[in-house]
Amino acid sequence: MKELLEAVNLYFEGIHECDVSKLKEVFHPESSLFDADNGNIFVETIDSFLEDVSTRTSPASVGQVMKSEVLMIDHLSPISSTVKIRIQTHKNVFLDHLAFVKGQNGWKIVSKVWHLEKEEKDKNKGYDVLNGKKELTLNQEISLGGRGKK
């Protein structure tokens, strides 16, 4: 579980810092990303996503505290899990379902489905989910899909 949470934290840091090297480390090179917020399924390759992230102004660079949380972990097997997270970037709050698979190089995201949950009117508002901490702990509320701690 610790290694999976470390991979999730790497994802959080990569998004918050717009750090393509961290995102390359946590995403499988063949992963794809999906969204259907506008009524049409949008599919993006990892290369396109990383190019987009590289052009963004990071929330960290403008002083925004990282606001992210793990909502659920469902272990499909000892080497595959789905992680539902919430993260705020600037004024947007996203819900993501991240499919992780553990291989020789550790836990990697093989697919991401995201949804824009809401757009904050005041960029100072947001989720105080980790109280400004950058680390995840096992003490957070995590659903283990009925399988218990591993």
Helices and strands as residue ranges (DSSP letters): H 2-17, H 20-26, E 27-35, E 42-45, H 46-54, G 60-62, E 67-77, E 80-89, E 92-103, E 106-119
